Amino acid sequence: MSTPHWTSRIDIDAPIDRVWAVLADVEQWPAWTPTMTLVEPDGPLATGTRVKVTQPGQRAATYVVTALAAGRSFTWEARQIGVVLTADHVVEEREGGSAVTLGFSVGGLLGPLLRPLLGGKIRGYIDTEVGALKRRVEAG
């Protein structure tokens, strides 16, 4: 896992396996979160899987899964000239359910210049995503 610049955490009243099933089914994300238009993995979620992600008003980015702990977490990275985008997705057990933490980092040579420009949008996206995940999982 990276050290994210932005994180958002939420408690979900559901067992970790149910939360993981929704979170790990990345191709279905556009069905439950408005921050995703299209998510196209080149295979099952695993280290090395390439995932094309299209978000509203953004150019498509291809993320590569760099770490995966099945049932618990995954990290993926997109690399563009001078920029490395890293997103962490973590599910943990808590009393009475689960907790999800999403983290996002902007690194690379241009990262320090882009962070102030992108921070508000990124914060809004990950806050929206954890809220939408909670609603999706708890709705069954």
CNS distance restraints for C-alpha pairs under 8 A (distance, minus, plus):
assign (resid   1 and name CA) (resid  67 and name CA) 7.54 0.50 0.50
assign (resid   1 and name CA) (resid  75 and name CA) 6.50 0.50 0.50
assign (resid   1 and name CA) (resid  88 and name CA) 6.60 0.50 0.50
assign (resid   2 and name CA) (resid  86 and name CA) 7.38 0.50 0.50
assign (resid   2 and name CA) (resid  88 and name CA) 7.39 0.50 0.50
assign (resid   2 and name CA) (resid 105 and name CA) 7.62 0.50 0.50
assign (resid   3 and name CA) (resid 105 and name CA) 7.29 0.50 0.50
assign (resid   4 and name CA) (resid  86 and name CA) 7.91 0.50 0.50
assign (resid   4 and name CA) (resid  87 and name CA) 7.85 0.50 0.50
assign (resid   4 and name CA) (resid  88 and name CA) 7.83 0.50 0.50
assign (resid   4 and name CA) (resid 103 and name CA) 5.19 0.50 0.50
assign (resid   4 and name CA) (resid 104 and name CA) 5.07 0.50 0.50
assign (resid   4 and name CA) (resid 105 and name CA) 4.71 0.50 0.50
assign (resid   5 and name CA) (resid 103 and name CA) 7.24 0.50 0.50
assign (resid   5 and name CA) (resid 104 and name CA) 6.03 0.50 0.50
assign (resid   5 and name CA) (resid 105 and name CA) 4.95 0.50 0.50
assign (resid   5 and name CA) (resid 106 and name CA) 7.30 0.50 0.50
assign (resid   6 and name CA) (resid 103 and name CA) 5.58 0.50 0.50
assign (resid   6 and name CA) (resid 104 and name CA) 5.37 0.50 0.50
assign (resid   6 and name CA) (resid 105 and name CA) 6.66 0.50 0.50
assign (resid   6 and name CA) (resid 119 and name CA) 7.83 0.50 0.50
assign (resid   6 and name CA) (resid 122 and name CA) 7.62 0.50 0.50
assign (resid   6 and name CA) (resid 123 and name CA) 6.44 0.50 0.50
assign (resid   7 and name CA) (resid 101 and name CA) 6.71 0.50 0.50
assign (resid   7 and name CA) (resid 102 and name CA) 5.50 0.50 0.50
assign (resid   7 and name CA) (resid 103 and name CA) 4.23 0.50 0.50
assign (resid   7 and name CA) (resid 104 and name CA) 6.47 0.50 0.50
assign (resid   7 and name CA) (resid 123 and name CA) 7.61 0.50 0.50
assign (resid   7 and name CA) (resid 126 and name CA) 7.33 0.50 0.50
assign (resid   8 and name CA) (resid 101 and name CA) 5.59 0.50 0.50
assign (resid   8 and name CA) (resid 102 and name CA) 5.37 0.50 0.50
assign (resid   8 and name CA) (resid 103 and name CA) 6.57 0.50 0.50
assign (resid   8 and name CA) (resid 123 and name CA) 7.86 0.50 0.50
assign (resid   8 and name CA) (resid 126 and name CA) 6.18 0.50 0.50
assign (resid   8 and name CA) (resid 127 and name CA) 5.76 0.50 0.50
assign (resid   8 and name CA) (resid 130 and name CA) 7.01 0.50 0.50
assign (resid   9 and name CA) (resid  99 and name CA) 6.91 0.50 0.50
assign (resid   9 and name CA) (resid 100 and name CA) 5.49 0.50 0.50
assign (resid   9 and name CA) (resid 101 and name CA) 4.21 0.50 0.50
assign (resid   9 and name CA) (resid 102 and name CA) 6.44 0.50 0.50
assign (resid   9 and name CA) (resid 130 and name CA) 6.93 0.50 0.50
assign (resid  10 and name CA) (resid  99 and name CA) 5.58 0.50 0.50
assign (resid  10 and name CA) (resid 100 and name CA) 5.46 0.50 0.50
assign (resid  10 and name CA) (resid 101 and name CA) 6.65 0.50 0.50
assign (resid  10 and name CA) (resid 130 and name CA) 6.30 0.50 0.50
assign (resid  10 and name CA) (resid 131 and name CA) 7.33 0.50 0.50
assign (resid  10 and name CA) (resid 134 and name CA) 7.58 0.50 0.50
assign (resid  11 and name CA) (resid  97 and name CA) 7.41 0.50 0.50
assign (resid  11 and name CA) (resid  98 and name CA) 5.87 0.50 0.50
assign (resid  11 and name CA) (resid  99 and name CA) 4.30 0.50 0.50
assign (resid  11 and name CA) (resid 100 and name CA) 6.48 0.50 0.50
assign (resid  11 and name CA) (resid 134 and name CA) 7.66 0.50 0.50
assign (resid  12 and name CA) (resid  19 and name CA) 7.91 0.50 0.50
assign (resid  12 and name CA) (resid  97 and name CA) 5.97 0.50 0.50
assign (resid  12 and name CA) (resid  98 and name CA) 5.21 0.50 0.50
assign (resid  12 and name CA) (resid  99 and name CA) 5.76 0.50 0.50
assign (resid  12 and name CA) (resid 100 and name CA) 7.45 0.50 0.50
assign (resid  12 and name CA) (resid 134 and name CA) 5.54 0.50 0.50
assign (resid  12 and name CA) (resid 137 and name CA) 7.66 0.50 0.50
assign (resid  12 and name CA) (resid 138 and name CA) 7.09 0.50 0.50
assign (resid  13 and name CA) (resid  96 and name CA) 6.45 0.50 0.50
assign (resid  13 and name CA) (resid  97 and name CA) 4.70 0.50 0.50
assign (resid  13 and name CA) (resid  98 and name CA) 6.43 0.50 0.50
assign (resid  13 and name CA) (resid 138 and name CA) 6.39 0.50 0.50
assign (resid  14 and name CA) (resid  18 and name CA) 6.54 0.50 0.50
assign (resid  14 and name CA) (resid  19 and name CA) 6.69 0.50 0.50
assign (resid  14 and name CA) (resid  96 and name CA) 7.48 0.50 0.50
assign (resid  14 and name CA) (resid  97 and name CA) 4.67 0.50 0.50
assign (resid  14 and name CA) (resid  98 and name CA) 6.11 0.50 0.50
assign (resid  14 and name CA) (resid 137 and name CA) 7.08 0.50 0.50
assign (resid  14 and name CA) (resid 138 and name CA) 6.52 0.50 0.50
assign (resid  15 and name CA) (resid  19 and name CA) 6.54 0.50 0.50
assign (resid  15 and name CA) (resid  93 and name CA) 7.42 0.50 0.50
assign (resid  15 and name CA) (resid  96 and name CA) 7.89 0.50 0.50
assign (resid  15 and name CA) (resid  97 and name CA) 4.95 0.50 0.50
assign (resid  15 and name CA) (resid  98 and name CA) 5.91 0.50 0.50
assign (resid  16 and name CA) (resid  20 and name CA) 5.98 0.50 0.50
assign (resid  16 and name CA) (resid  71 and name CA) 7.60 0.50 0.50
assign (resid  16 and name CA) (resid  91 and name CA) 6.72 0.50 0.50
assign (resid  16 and name CA) (resid  92 and name CA) 6.71 0.50 0.50
assign (resid  16 and name CA) (resid  93 and name CA) 5.92 0.50 0.50
assign (resid  16 and name CA) (resid  97 and name CA) 6.76 0.50 0.50
assign (resid  16 and name CA) (resid  98 and name CA) 5.38 0.50 0.50
assign (resid  17 and name CA) (resid  21 and name CA) 6.09 0.50 0.50
assign (resid  17 and name CA) (resid  71 and name CA) 6.51 0.50 0.50
assign (resid  18 and name CA) (resid  22 and name CA) 6.64 0.50 0.50
assign (resid  18 and name CA) (resid 137 and name CA) 7.11 0.50 0.50
assign (resid  19 and name CA) (resid  23 and name CA) 6.18 0.50 0.50
assign (resid  19 and name CA) (resid  91 and name CA) 7.40 0.50 0.50
assign (resid  19 and name CA) (resid  98 and name CA) 7.46 0.50 0.50
assign (resid  19 and name CA) (resid 137 and name CA) 6.16 0.50 0.50
assign (resid  20 and name CA) (resid  24 and name CA) 5.70 0.50 0.50
assign (resid  20 and name CA) (resid  71 and name CA) 5.65 0.50 0.50
assign (resid  20 and name CA) (resid  72 and name CA) 6.94 0.50 0.50
assign (resid  20 and name CA) (resid  91 and name CA) 6.79 0.50 0.50
assign (resid  21 and name CA) (resid  25 and name CA) 6.26 0.50 0.50
assign (resid  21 and name CA) (resid  71 and name CA) 7.90 0.50 0.50
assign (resid  22 and name CA) (resid  26 and name CA) 7.77 0.50 0.50
assign (resid  22 and name CA) (resid 133 and name CA) 7.75 0.50 0.50
assign (resid  22 and name CA) (resid 137 and name CA) 6.97 0.50 0.50
assign (resid  23 and name CA) (resid  29 and name CA) 7.85 0.50 0.50
assign (resid  23 and name CA) (resid 133 and name CA) 7.48 0.50 0.50
assign (resid  24 and name CA) (resid  45 and name CA) 6.95 0.50 0.50
assign (resid  25 and name CA) (resid  29 and name CA) 7.19 0.50 0.50
assign (resid  25 and name CA) (resid  45 and name CA) 7.94 0.50 0.50
assign (resid  26 and name CA) (resid  39 and name CA) 6.53 0.50 0.50
assign (resid  26 and name CA) (resid  40 and name CA) 7.95 0.50 0.50
assign (resid  26 and name CA) (resid  41 and name CA) 7.57 0.50 0.50
assign (resid  27 and name CA) (resid  38 and name CA) 7.54 0.50 0.50
assign (resid  27 and name CA) (resid  39 and name CA) 4.99 0.50 0.50
assign (resid  27 and name CA) (resid  40 and name CA) 5.83 0.50 0.50
assign (resid  27 and name CA) (resid  41 and name CA) 6.70 0.50 0.50
assign (resid  28 and name CA) (resid  32 and name CA) 7.38 0.50 0.50
assign (resid  28 and name CA) (resid  39 and name CA) 7.44 0.50 0.50
assign (resid  29 and name CA) (resid  33 and name CA) 5.97 0.50 0.50
assign (resid  29 and name CA) (resid  36 and name CA) 6.54 0.50 0.50
assign (resid  29 and name CA) (resid  38 and name CA) 7.95 0.50 0.50
assign (resid  29 and name CA) (resid  39 and name CA) 7.02 0.50 0.50
assign (resid  30 and name CA) (resid  34 and name CA) 6.51 0.50 0.50
assign (resid  30 and name CA) (resid  35 and name CA) 7.42 0.50 0.50
assign (resid  30 and name CA) (resid  36 and name CA) 4.84 0.50 0.50
assign (resid  30 and name CA) (resid  37 and name CA) 5.40 0.50 0.50
assign (resid  30 and name CA) (resid  38 and name CA) 6.02 0.50 0.50
assign (resid  30 and name CA) (resid  39 and name CA) 7.10 0.50 0.50
assign (resid  32 and name CA) (resid 132 and name CA) 6.30 0.50 0.50
assign (resid  32 and name CA) (resid 133 and name CA) 7.21 0.50 0.50
assign (resid  32 and name CA) (resid 136 and name CA) 6.50 0.50 0.50
assign (resid  33 and name CA) (resid 128 and name CA) 7.38 0.50 0.50
assign (resid  33 and name CA) (resid 129 and name CA) 6.01 0.50 0.50
assign (resid  33 and name CA) (resid 132 and name CA) 5.55 0.50 0.50
assign (resid  33 and name CA) (resid 133 and name CA) 7.41 0.50 0.50
assign (resid  34 and name CA) (resid 128 and name CA) 7.94 0.50 0.50
assign (resid  35 and name CA) (resid  55 and name CA) 5.86 0.50 0.50
assign (resid  35 and name CA) (resid  56 and name CA) 6.51 0.50 0.50
assign (resid  35 and name CA) (resid 125 and name CA) 6.10 0.50 0.50
assign (resid  35 and name CA) (resid 128 and name CA) 7.37 0.50 0.50
assign (resid  35 and name CA) (resid 129 and name CA) 7.03 0.50 0.50
assign (resid  36 and name CA) (resid  53 and name CA) 7.38 0.50 0.50
assign (resid  36 and name CA) (resid  54 and name CA) 6.21 0.50 0.50
assign (resid  36 and name CA) (resid  55 and name CA) 4.61 0.50 0.50
assign (resid  36 and name CA) (resid  56 and name CA) 6.61 0.50 0.50
assign (resid  37 and name CA) (resid  53 and name CA) 7.79 0.50 0.50
assign (resid  37 and name CA) (resid  54 and name CA) 5.41 0.50 0.50
assign (resid  37 and name CA) (resid  55 and name CA) 5.05 0.50 0.50
assign (resid  37 and name CA) (resid  56 and name CA) 6.09 0.50 0.50
assign (resid  38 and name CA) (resid  52 and name CA) 7.81 0.50 0.50
assign (resid  38 and name CA) (resid  53 and name CA) 5.93 0.50 0.50
assign (resid  38 and name CA) (resid  54 and name CA) 5.03 0.50 0.50
assign (resid  38 and name CA) (resid  55 and name CA) 6.98 0.50 0.50
assign (resid  39 and name CA) (resid  51 and name CA) 6.70 0.50 0.50
assign (resid  39 and name CA) (resid  52 and name CA) 5.72 0.50 0.50
assign (resid  39 and name CA) (resid  53 and name CA) 4.64 0.50 0.50
assign (resid  39 and name CA) (resid  54 and name CA) 6.36 0.50 0.50
assign (resid  40 and name CA) (resid  51 and name CA) 5.40 0.50 0.50
assign (resid  40 and name CA) (resid  52 and name CA) 5.00 0.50 0.50
assign (resid  40 and name CA) (resid  53 and name CA) 6.54 0.50 0.50
assign (resid  41 and name CA) (resid  45 and name CA) 7.54 0.50 0.50
assign (resid  41 and name CA) (resid  49 and name CA) 6.82 0.50 0.50
assign (resid  41 and name CA) (resid  50 and name CA) 5.77 0.50 0.50
assign (resid  41 and name CA) (resid  51 and name CA) 4.05 0.50 0.50
assign (resid  41 and name CA) (resid  52 and name CA) 6.26 0.50 0.50
assign (resid  42 and name CA) (resid  49 and name CA) 6.25 0.50 0.50
assign (resid  42 and name CA) (resid  50 and name CA) 5.58 0.50 0.50
assign (resid  42 and name CA) (resid  51 and name CA) 6.21 0.50 0.50
assign (resid  43 and name CA) (resid  49 and name CA) 6.27 0.50 0.50
assign (resid  43 and name CA) (resid  50 and name CA) 7.70 0.50 0.50
assign (resid  44 and name CA) (resid  49 and name CA) 7.07 0.50 0.50
assign (resid  45 and name CA) (resid  49 and name CA) 6.01 0.50 0.50
assign (resid  45 and name CA) (resid  65 and name CA) 7.62 0.50 0.50
assign (resid  46 and name CA) (resid  65 and name CA) 6.59 0.50 0.50
assign (resid  46 and name CA) (resid  67 and name CA) 7.91 0.50 0.50
assign (resid  46 and name CA) (resid  68 and name CA) 6.35 0.50 0.50
assign (resid  47 and name CA) (resid  64 and name CA) 7.73 0.50 0.50
assign (resid  47 and name CA) (resid  65 and name CA) 4.98 0.50 0.50
assign (resid  47 and name CA) (resid  66 and name CA) 5.42 0.50 0.50
assign (resid  47 and name CA) (resid  67 and name CA) 5.59 0.50 0.50
assign (resid  47 and name CA) (resid  68 and name CA) 5.94 0.50 0.50
assign (resid  48 and name CA) (resid  64 and name CA) 5.79 0.50 0.50
assign (resid  48 and name CA) (resid  65 and name CA) 5.16 0.50 0.50
assign (resid  48 and name CA) (resid  66 and name CA) 6.22 0.50 0.50
assign (resid  49 and name CA) (resid  64 and name CA) 5.64 0.50 0.50
assign (resid  49 and name CA) (resid  65 and name CA) 5.39 0.50 0.50
assign (resid  50 and name CA) (resid  62 and name CA) 6.47 0.50 0.50
assign (resid  50 and name CA) (resid  63 and name CA) 5.67 0.50 0.50
assign (resid  50 and name CA) (resid  64 and name CA) 4.49 0.50 0.50
assign (resid  50 and name CA) (resid  65 and name CA) 6.55 0.50 0.50
assign (resid  51 and name CA) (resid  62 and name CA) 5.44 0.50 0.50
assign (resid  51 and name CA) (resid  63 and name CA) 5.09 0.50 0.50
assign (resid  51 and name CA) (resid  64 and name CA) 6.24 0.50 0.50
assign (resid  51 and name CA) (resid  65 and name CA) 7.87 0.50 0.50
assign (resid  52 and name CA) (resid  60 and name CA) 6.58 0.50 0.50
assign (resid  52 and name CA) (resid  61 and name CA) 5.71 0.50 0.50
assign (resid  52 and name CA) (resid  62 and name CA) 4.26 0.50 0.50
assign (resid  52 and name CA) (resid  63 and name CA) 6.26 0.50 0.50
assign (resid  53 and name CA) (resid  60 and name CA) 5.51 0.50 0.50
assign (resid  53 and name CA) (resid  61 and name CA) 5.37 0.50 0.50
assign (resid  53 and name CA) (resid  62 and name CA) 6.11 0.50 0.50
assign (resid  53 and name CA) (resid  63 and name CA) 7.27 0.50 0.50
assign (resid  54 and name CA) (resid  58 and name CA) 6.72 0.50 0.50
assign (resid  54 and name CA) (resid  59 and name CA) 6.56 0.50 0.50
assign (resid  54 and name CA) (resid  60 and name CA) 4.38 0.50 0.50
assign (resid  54 and name CA) (resid  61 and name CA) 6.59 0.50 0.50
assign (resid  55 and name CA) (resid  59 and name CA) 7.32 0.50 0.50
assign (resid  55 and name CA) (resid  60 and name CA) 6.94 0.50 0.50
assign (resid  61 and name CA) (resid  78 and name CA) 6.41 0.50 0.50
assign (resid  62 and name CA) (resid  78 and name CA) 5.63 0.50 0.50
assign (resid  62 and name CA) (resid  79 and name CA) 7.90 0.50 0.50
assign (resid  63 and name CA) (resid  76 and name CA) 5.65 0.50 0.50
assign (resid  63 and name CA) (resid  77 and name CA) 4.89 0.50 0.50
assign (resid  63 and name CA) (resid  78 and name CA) 4.29 0.50 0.50
assign (resid  63 and name CA) (resid  79 and name CA) 7.65 0.50 0.50
assign (resid  64 and name CA) (resid  76 and name CA) 5.15 0.50 0.50
assign (resid  64 and name CA) (resid  77 and name CA) 5.32 0.50 0.50
assign (resid  64 and name CA) (resid  78 and name CA) 6.43 0.50 0.50
assign (resid  65 and name CA) (resid  74 and name CA) 7.03 0.50 0.50
assign (resid  65 and name CA) (resid  75 and name CA) 5.75 0.50 0.50
assign (resid  65 and name CA) (resid  76 and name CA) 4.08 0.50 0.50
assign (resid  65 and name CA) (resid  77 and name CA) 6.56 0.50 0.50
assign (resid  66 and name CA) (resid  74 and name CA) 7.63 0.50 0.50
assign (resid  66 and name CA) (resid  75 and name CA) 5.69 0.50 0.50
assign (resid  66 and name CA) (resid  76 and name CA) 5.28 0.50 0.50
assign (resid  66 and name CA) (resid  77 and name CA) 6.83 0.50 0.50
assign (resid  67 and name CA) (resid  73 and name CA) 7.97 0.50 0.50
assign (resid  67 and name CA) (resid  74 and name CA) 5.41 0.50 0.50
assign (resid  67 and name CA) (resid  75 and name CA) 5.17 0.50 0.50
assign (resid  67 and name CA) (resid  76 and name CA) 7.05 0.50 0.50
assign (resid  68 and name CA) (resid  72 and name CA) 7.94 0.50 0.50
assign (resid  68 and name CA) (resid  73 and name CA) 5.78 0.50 0.50
assign (resid  68 and name CA) (resid  74 and name CA) 4.25 0.50 0.50
assign (resid  68 and name CA) (resid  75 and name CA) 6.55 0.50 0.50
assign (resid  69 and name CA) (resid  73 and name CA) 5.13 0.50 0.50
assign (resid  69 and name CA) (resid  74 and name CA) 6.23 0.50 0.50
assign (resid  70 and name CA) (resid  74 and name CA) 7.78 0.50 0.50
assign (resid  71 and name CA) (resid  91 and name CA) 7.65 0.50 0.50
assign (resid  72 and name CA) (resid  90 and name CA) 5.91 0.50 0.50
assign (resid  72 and name CA) (resid  91 and name CA) 5.07 0.50 0.50
assign (resid  72 and name CA) (resid  92 and name CA) 6.62 0.50 0.50
assign (resid  73 and name CA) (resid  88 and name CA) 7.42 0.50 0.50
assign (resid  73 and name CA) (resid  89 and name CA) 5.40 0.50 0.50
assign (resid  73 and name CA) (resid  90 and name CA) 4.34 0.50 0.50
assign (resid  73 and name CA) (resid  91 and name CA) 6.08 0.50 0.50
assign (resid  74 and name CA) (resid  88 and name CA) 6.06 0.50 0.50
assign (resid  74 and name CA) (resid  89 and name CA) 5.40 0.50 0.50
assign (resid  74 and name CA) (resid  90 and name CA) 6.74 0.50 0.50
assign (resid  75 and name CA) (resid  86 and name CA) 7.05 0.50 0.50
assign (resid  75 and name CA) (resid  87 and name CA) 5.65 0.50 0.50
assign (resid  75 and name CA) (resid  88 and name CA) 4.46 0.50 0.50
assign (resid  75 and name CA) (resid  89 and name CA) 6.24 0.50 0.50
assign (resid  76 and name CA) (resid  86 and name CA) 5.79 0.50 0.50
assign (resid  76 and name CA) (resid  87 and name CA) 5.54 0.50 0.50
assign (resid  76 and name CA) (resid  88 and name CA) 6.77 0.50 0.50
assign (resid  77 and name CA) (resid  84 and name CA) 6.69 0.50 0.50
assign (resid  77 and name CA) (resid  85 and name CA) 5.44 0.50 0.50
assign (resid  77 and name CA) (resid  86 and name CA) 4.44 0.50 0.50
assign (resid  77 and name CA) (resid  87 and name CA) 6.49 0.50 0.50
assign (resid  78 and name CA) (resid  84 and name CA) 5.82 0.50 0.50
assign (resid  78 and name CA) (resid  85 and name CA) 5.09 0.50 0.50
assign (resid  78 and name CA) (resid  86 and name CA) 6.61 0.50 0.50
assign (resid  79 and name CA) (resid  83 and name CA) 5.88 0.50 0.50
assign (resid  79 and name CA) (resid  84 and name CA) 4.62 0.50 0.50
assign (resid  79 and name CA) (resid  85 and name CA) 6.38 0.50 0.50
assign (resid  80 and name CA) (resid  84 and name CA) 6.42 0.50 0.50
assign (resid  82 and name CA) (resid 108 and name CA) 5.32 0.50 0.50
assign (resid  82 and name CA) (resid 109 and name CA) 4.97 0.50 0.50
assign (resid  82 and name CA) (resid 110 and name CA) 5.19 0.50 0.50
assign (resid  82 and name CA) (resid 111 and name CA) 7.49 0.50 0.50
assign (resid  83 and name CA) (resid 106 and name CA) 6.83 0.50 0.50
assign (resid  83 and name CA) (resid 107 and name CA) 5.69 0.50 0.50
assign (resid  83 and name CA) (resid 108 and name CA) 4.47 0.50 0.50
assign (resid  83 and name CA) (resid 109 and name CA) 6.33 0.50 0.50
assign (resid  83 and name CA) (resid 110 and name CA) 5.61 0.50 0.50
assign (resid  83 and name CA) (resid 111 and name CA) 5.81 0.50 0.50
assign (resid  84 and name CA) (resid 105 and name CA) 7.92 0.50 0.50
assign (resid  84 and name CA) (resid 106 and name CA) 5.81 0.50 0.50
assign (resid  84 and name CA) (resid 107 and name CA) 4.85 0.50 0.50
assign (resid  84 and name CA) (resid 108 and name CA) 5.22 0.50 0.50
assign (resid  84 and name CA) (resid 111 and name CA) 7.40 0.50 0.50
assign (resid  85 and name CA) (resid 104 and name CA) 7.32 0.50 0.50
assign (resid  85 and name CA) (resid 105 and name CA) 5.80 0.50 0.50
assign (resid  85 and name CA) (resid 106 and name CA) 4.85 0.50 0.50
assign (resid  85 and name CA) (resid 107 and name CA) 6.36 0.50 0.50
assign (resid  86 and name CA) (resid 104 and name CA) 5.62 0.50 0.50
assign (resid  86 and name CA) (resid 105 and name CA) 5.08 0.50 0.50
assign (resid  86 and name CA) (resid 106 and name CA) 6.57 0.50 0.50
assign (resid  86 and name CA) (resid 107 and name CA) 7.90 0.50 0.50
assign (resid  87 and name CA) (resid 102 and name CA) 7.21 0.50 0.50
assign (resid  87 and name CA) (resid 103 and name CA) 5.59 0.50 0.50
assign (resid  87 and name CA) (resid 104 and name CA) 4.47 0.50 0.50
assign (resid  87 and name CA) (resid 105 and name CA) 6.50 0.50 0.50
assign (resid  88 and name CA) (resid 101 and name CA) 7.86 0.50 0.50
assign (resid  88 and name CA) (resid 102 and name CA) 5.59 0.50 0.50
assign (resid  88 and name CA) (resid 103 and name CA) 4.87 0.50 0.50
assign (resid  88 and name CA) (resid 104 and name CA) 6.33 0.50 0.50
assign (resid  89 and name CA) (resid 100 and name CA) 7.36 0.50 0.50
assign (resid  89 and name CA) (resid 101 and name CA) 6.13 0.50 0.50
assign (resid  89 and name CA) (resid 102 and name CA) 4.83 0.50 0.50
assign (resid  89 and name CA) (resid 103 and name CA) 6.69 0.50 0.50
assign (resid  90 and name CA) (resid 100 and name CA) 5.58 0.50 0.50
assign (resid  90 and name CA) (resid 101 and name CA) 5.18 0.50 0.50
assign (resid  90 and name CA) (resid 102 and name CA) 6.40 0.50 0.50
assign (resid  91 and name CA) (resid  98 and name CA) 6.73 0.50 0.50
assign (resid  91 and name CA) (resid  99 and name CA) 5.74 0.50 0.50
assign (resid  91 and name CA) (resid 100 and name CA) 4.57 0.50 0.50
assign (resid  91 and name CA) (resid 101 and name CA) 6.63 0.50 0.50
assign (resid  92 and name CA) (resid  98 and name CA) 5.52 0.50 0.50
assign (resid  92 and name CA) (resid  99 and name CA) 5.19 0.50 0.50
assign (resid  92 and name CA) (resid 100 and name CA) 6.40 0.50 0.50
assign (resid  93 and name CA) (resid  97 and name CA) 6.18 0.50 0.50
assign (resid  93 and name CA) (resid  98 and name CA) 4.45 0.50 0.50
assign (resid  93 and name CA) (resid  99 and name CA) 6.29 0.50 0.50
assign (resid  94 and name CA) (resid  98 and name CA) 4.96 0.50 0.50
assign (resid  94 and name CA) (resid  99 and name CA) 6.38 0.50 0.50
assign (resid 100 and name CA) (resid 130 and name CA) 7.17 0.50 0.50
assign (resid 101 and name CA) (resid 130 and name CA) 7.68 0.50 0.50
assign (resid 102 and name CA) (resid 126 and name CA) 6.53 0.50 0.50
assign (resid 102 and name CA) (resid 130 and name CA) 7.27 0.50 0.50
assign (resid 103 and name CA) (resid 126 and name CA) 7.63 0.50 0.50
assign (resid 104 and name CA) (resid 122 and name CA) 7.58 0.50 0.50
assign (resid 106 and name CA) (resid 111 and name CA) 5.16 0.50 0.50
assign (resid 106 and name CA) (resid 112 and name CA) 7.79 0.50 0.50
assign (resid 106 and name CA) (resid 114 and name CA) 7.45 0.50 0.50
assign (resid 106 and name CA) (resid 115 and name CA) 6.30 0.50 0.50
assign (resid 107 and name CA) (resid 111 and name CA) 4.26 0.50 0.50
assign (resid 107 and name CA) (resid 112 and name CA) 7.08 0.50 0.50
assign (resid 108 and name CA) (resid 112 and name CA) 7.95 0.50 0.50
assign (resid 110 and name CA) (resid 114 and name CA) 6.23 0.50 0.50
assign (resid 111 and name CA) (resid 115 and name CA) 5.89 0.50 0.50
assign (resid 112 and name CA) (resid 116 and name CA) 7.60 0.50 0.50
assign (resid 113 and name CA) (resid 117 and name CA) 7.49 0.50 0.50
assign (resid 114 and name CA) (resid 118 and name CA) 5.98 0.50 0.50
assign (resid 115 and name CA) (resid 119 and name CA) 5.49 0.50 0.50
assign (resid 116 and name CA) (resid 120 and name CA) 7.95 0.50 0.50
assign (resid 118 and name CA) (resid 122 and name CA) 6.08 0.50 0.50
assign (resid 119 and name CA) (resid 123 and name CA) 5.99 0.50 0.50
assign (resid 120 and name CA) (resid 124 and name CA) 6.17 0.50 0.50
assign (resid 121 and name CA) (resid 125 and name CA) 6.14 0.50 0.50
assign (resid 122 and name CA) (resid 126 and name CA) 6.25 0.50 0.50
assign (resid 123 and name CA) (resid 127 and name CA) 6.10 0.50 0.50
assign (resid 124 and name CA) (resid 128 and name CA) 6.06 0.50 0.50
assign (resid 125 and name CA) (resid 129 and name CA) 6.09 0.50 0.50
assign (resid 126 and name CA) (resid 130 and name CA) 6.25 0.50 0.50
assign (resid 127 and name CA) (resid 131 and name CA) 6.34 0.50 0.50
assign (resid 128 and name CA) (resid 132 and name CA) 6.04 0.50 0.50
assign (resid 129 and name CA) (resid 133 and name CA) 6.01 0.50 0.50
assign (resid 130 and name CA) (resid 134 and name CA) 6.18 0.50 0.50
assign (resid 131 and name CA) (resid 135 and name CA) 6.35 0.50 0.50
assign (resid 132 and name CA) (resid 136 and name CA) 6.09 0.50 0.50
assign (resid 133 and name CA) (resid 137 and name CA) 6.07 0.50 0.50
assign (resid 134 and name CA) (resid 138 and name CA) 5.94 0.50 0.50
assign (resid 135 and name CA) (resid 139 and name CA) 5.91 0.50 0.50
assign (resid 136 and name CA) (resid 140 and name CA) 6.70 0.50 0.50
